[in-house]
Amino acid sequence: MNHQTLVDIDLPRAQTGANPQHLILGLFTDHWFDTDDALPSAALVALLGDFGITPVSARAAIGRLARRGVLDVRKGGRRTYYRMMPGPNRALEQMQRRMMEFGSGDRPWDGLWTTVIFSVPDDRREVRHVIRRRLGFLGYAPVYDGVWMSPHADHQQTVELLESVGVRSATVLRSTLTYAQGGGDPLAAWDLDAIQAAYQDFITEYTPLLARVTSGQVGSAEALVARTTVKDVWREVVGIDPELPANLLPDDWPAPEARATFVQIYDTLGPLAEVRVRQLLAEQDPALAAQAGHRTHITDLID
């Protein structure tokens, strides 16, 4: 292979909550992009401190990411510096774009389903878990063992996934559904009640925060933590929703309201979160602090 994709990279498993390795990746993605400069370890430790991560836990997480090949390490005098490796950075950018594009409009559907059929031998069981997890994130669900379907999944990312894992037997089809019964119906592969509940929980949880955000009641330190947290939770919702066409969904589907809540919080808190990142970086290196930035959902849609 000439490049790495989501499956190649030994990223920590995504989860909500204060997982220090995942927080580091989120901070790099949201606030340290479009630069080749590395960050001193002390700066990363300080950033994680805002999330309640102790210095010992922070340094352990940084070390694990370096050993995974996710972070590049270099020395500068008595300091150690870290930056994202190109492969993991590309993988995270793919995930970022998926999260920001998700639910951005009522996507037209031609009635064709993308079907992935694959076979993995028993001596490569660990690969099955990787494939299933990544297919789920791309919007697929299993109809049978080794048969996954989606109405909207990205073809190129699907092919990259299969090739990067080294699946030797796989087929990707785009076809019309002519008959389905019981568990063979792709609509039965998703628990729509659970997905709807996840959206409702998201709205309930973050509507009060949105009210505080829009009324200017959130400071920079809280903004960094809140923005990172709401994005993590949004990622979890994206990971279980295949973004089915509107005509296949129940009335009053809550996804648009949930997305609007996420986007407004994420975009509005961006400048404040950047201020906090710059404050913490300036304590270590003022010149580096000036390079910190923030993204918006529009930035990722037009890149």
Summary of the structure (lengths in Angstrom):
residues: 303
radius of gyration: 20.4
end to end distance: 24.6
largest distance: 67.3
contacts: 894
relative contact order: 0.15
helix: 55%
strand: 13%
